Amino acid sequence: MNRTQALKQNTFDAEQWQKMYYRHPQQYIRKRLDAIKLLMDGQSRTQVCQQLNCSYDTLTSWIDAYLTGGLAQLVVAITHDKPSRLTVEQQQQSHCDAAPTTSE
C-alpha cells in the first residue's frame, strides 16, 4: 500500500487539527499541518507542494511522520544536536546577564 492510500485510510480529526494549529504558532509546524489537511481534503501531492512551496520529498517526510504518529508527530519541534561553542562558565555568565535585576 502506498502512502497516499494509507493516508486516506487514516481518520482525520478536524477538531484536533484545529487545536494543534492554534496551539503552535511556528510557521514551519503550521505548514506541516496544512499539508496533511489539504491532502485529506482531496488535493494531490503535487498540488500541495505547489501551494505550500515545499519539495515533494519534504511532503513525503511529513506524510511519513503523520502515518507514524498522527498529528502529534507533525508538531514535534526541530532540534539540533549541535554542541554549544560556549564553555560552561560562559553559559552560566550569559544566564546571569539575562536575569532581570530589581531596583530598590
Secondary structure, 3 states (H helix, E strand, C coil): CCHHHHHHHCCCCHHHHHHHHHHCCCHHHHHHHHHHHHHHCCCCHHHHHHHHCCCHHHHHHHHHHHHHHHHHHHCCCCCCCCCCCCCHHHHHHHHHHHCCCCCC
